[in-house]
Amino acid sequence: MKRLGWFLWTVFLISCQNLRQEVEPQQLADQPVKLIVACFISPQDTVLAAKVARSRPILDNETVTNLEISTATVTLQTGSRSVVLAYHSKLRYYRADPNQFPIRAGETYQLTVQTPDGQRVEATTTVPVSVQLQQIRLDSEVVLENEVQRKRLFARFFWSDAAHQTDYYAAEGIFTYRCPGCTPPKTVRQAVQFVTNRFYTDPESSAQPMVSEKGYLGVSIPINQRFFPGVFSKPFILTADLLHLSPDYYRYHEALERQQQTSTNPFAEPVPIPTNIAGGLGCFGAYNRSTMTLTLK
């Protein structure tokens, strides 16, 4: 048994040695500085916005006060239409009025970013069509907290997948209610919490019914507590949103969410963040939002 233990320990050490990969520090320091761009467009936009910054090498020891770039020329174009986004010094991003440059479903847009020192990056994205939410269902489940049974309220969103293509979706929502115990009275707005997953796709490219994971509404409540009153006060308004996503939007945000979920786990696999910015980093993506409102009076 002792020999077997030593054998397994030796194999473990050899395995660890094989997994080690030497990295030359100079290789990290020599990485070129790149532009980082984030821009997401939608027909429902109230403002067209883009954020531009520059990357920083891992071993860069210089003091940096601000990586944002405020002097770039940021242009959105589709066909013969184009608009230049102006930098807003207080909001610290580039913006334009969508009334002057409406975003339309089915159209392909090009984003170009040019800096005064000659750096240039670009990307394209196509705006998906709208996929309508069909139903919202409210329900509850029993949970055990500190060895006490309590009730957790949640919602599910239902829709029908678009046919003949691979589609990508995200679910999100806000619930609004009057706080019954607040002095003075106030209206509370909270995000629906999709703990397990809020991103969905249909790899089979076939039209079929789809349903979201549980979207939890606030904290748990006593198991014998009715939905109203006590915890929430009428009217209770649930605003549910279904986002039909471009592939690049889906891959970028889904990876970001996985990275955040594993950031505190030292044994988790690293999550690379994809980019579709040619010559740079970041994402230019699009989505189309459909909304359904459920009101309990």
N, C-alpha and C positions, 0 to 999 in steps of 0.2 A: 504493500500500500504506500510506503514511504517513497519507494522508487517511482511509483506512478505519480505521486504528488510532485516530485522533482521534475519528472518528465513534462507534466502539464505546465509547470511554472516556466520551464525552459522554452516550451513552445510559445507561451504567452509573451515572454521577453523577445523572442525572435520575431513574432508577429508585430509587436510594437516597433521593433527596429525597422522592419520592412515598410511600415506605414509612415515612418519619418521621412520627410523630404527637405533637403537643405535648400534654403532660400538666401540668395545673396542680397544683403541690405541695399547695395548700390542699385540693384535691379528695381527695387521699390522706389528709391529716390529719383531714378531717371525717368519715371513715368511722366508723360507730358500732361500739362494742365489742359483740361477740356471744359467746354461749356456744358452746363447742366440746365436743362429746360423742362418745365412742366406746364402743359397747356391742355385743357380738356374742354371740348365744345359740345353744345347741345342746342336743339331748336328752342328749348325752354330757357335758355340763358337770359339773364337780366343784364349781364355784362360779359364781354369777351375779355378773358384775362390770361396772362402768361407770366411766369416767374423765370428769371434768368440769373444764373450764378456761375461761378467757376469752381472746378474741383481743386483739391489740395493734395499733393503727394503725401503718402503716409509718414515719411521721415522728414517732412518740411518743418524745421524748427523756428522759422521766422514768425514773428508776432503778426497775427492777422486780425484786423478789426472788423472787416466786412468782406464776405465773399460774393455779395450780390453785385450785379452789373446794372448800372442805370443809364448807360450811354449807347446801348445796342439799338439797332433798327430791327424791329419785329414786325413781320408782314404775314398776313393770312391771305390766301388766294384760292379761288376756284374758278376755272374757266377764265373769262375776261374780267371778273370781279376781283377786287383786292381792297384791303384796308391795312393801314399802318397803326399798330397799337402804340399809344403814347405812354411814357413812364409817369406814374403818379408817385411823387416824392413822399407823401404821407402814408399811402397804402403800400408803397414799395413793391409794386408790380406794374406790368404793362397792361393797358386796358383800352377798350374801344366800345362804342355803343352798338349793340346788335341791331338796333333799328336802322342803322346805316349800312349794316352788313349782316343780313339775316342768315342764320344757319339753317339749312334745308336737308331733310332726310333724303338719303340716296346719293347725295353729292360727295365728291372726293375733294378734300381740302389739303393745301400745302402750307406748311409753316416754315418760314425762313428767318433765321436770326443771324445778323451780321454785326460784328463789333468794330470799333474804329481801328483796332490794331490788326485787322485782317482775318480774324477767326470767323468762320461761317459754318453753320450747321442747318440741316433741314430735315423734315419728316412729312409724311402724308398719312391721312386717315380718312375713312369713309363713314359718314353718319348713318347708323342703322335706322330702319323704319320703326315706328312705334308698335309695341306689342301690349295690348290692353290687359290690365288686371280684370278678372272676372268676378272674384269673390274674396271676402275677408271673413274668417271664422274666429270667434273668440272662444276660449276654453280655459280650463284650469287643470292643474295636477297637484298631487300631494308630494311634498318634499320633507325631508328630515333635516332639521337644523338644531344642533346642540341637543340631540335626542328628543326633540319636540316636533311633532307633526304640524306642518303649516301648509298653506296653499299658495301656489304661484300661478298668476294669470299670464296667458300668452295668446298670441294671434298667429294664424297661418294665412299666407297669401296664395291664391290660386290663379293660374293663367294657362293658356294653350300656347304651346311652342310654335314658332314659325316653321314652315316646311321647307324642304329642298336645300337646306344649308345648315352648317354648324352655327349655333347661336350661343350667346353668352349673356348672362343676366346677373343683376344684383338686386337684393331686396333691402329696403330701408323704410323707416317710418318715424313719425312723431305722434305722441299722444298728449292731449291737452285737457286739463281739468282745473276746476276751482279748488283750491286748498281749503278744506272745511275747518281746520284748526288754526289757520293763520290769521294774525292780527297785525296790520289790517288785512282784509281778504285780498288774495292775489291769485292770478292764473299761473299755473305751473305747466311747463313744456318739458317733456323728457323724450329721449330717443328710445325707440324700440331696440331691445338688446338681442341680437342674433348671436348667441354664444357659440354655437357649434359651427355654423357656416352661413354666410350671406351671399356667396357667389355660386352660380349654377351654370351648367352647360349641357348640351344635348349632343353627345358624340355620334349618335346614330342619325342625326340630321333628319329626323322624321317628326311630323306634327303629332304631338301627344300632350295630354294634360300634365301640368307640372305644378308642384306645390313647394312652398318654402319650408325651411326648418322652423322650429318654434321661435317666435320673436317675443321675448318676455317683456311684460309691462310693469316696470317698477320693481319694488322689493316684494318679498313674500308677506302674506297677511295671515292672521289667525284662521285656522281651518274651518271654524264655524262662522266666520265673517262673510256676510253677503258682499257681492261686488260693490254695492252702494247701500247705505252711506257709510261713513266712518273713515275709510281710507281714501276714497275718491269722492268727489262731489259732482253731481250732475250740473251742466251737461258734460259728458265725457266724449271727446272727439278723437278718433284715431285716423290719422292721415297716412295712408299706405302708398309707397312708391315702388314701382317696378322699373328698373333701368335696363334697357336693352343696349348692350355694350359692344363697342368695336373690339376685335381680338386683342389689340395692343393695350387698350384700357383694362380689359379683364386680366391679362397676364401680369401687367405691372401692379395693379392693386391687390390681386390675389397673392402675389409674392410678398408684397409689403405686409399684408395681414399675417401670412405664415411666419415672416421674420419677426414680427412683434410678438407672436405667440411663443416663439422659441428663444427670445432674446435673453431670458433669465435662466435658461437651461444650458450649462456648460458642455453637456454631452450631445446636444442636438446637432443635426446636420446643418451646415451653413446654407442659407437660402440666397442664391444669387438673384439680384434684381435685374430683370430684362430691360432693354432699352430699344427704342426704334428711332432714336435721334442719330441720323447719319453724321458721323464725325464728332459726336458728343455723347452725353448721357442724359437719361430722363425719359419722358414719355409725352407723346402727342396723341391723344385719344379722343373718342367721341362716344356719346350715349344719347338715347332718346327716352324720355321719362313719361310714364303714364301714372296717373294718380287716382286713387279711390278713397273716399271719405266715409267713415262710419260714425254716426252720431247717436249716442244714447241720451235721451232727454229725461 
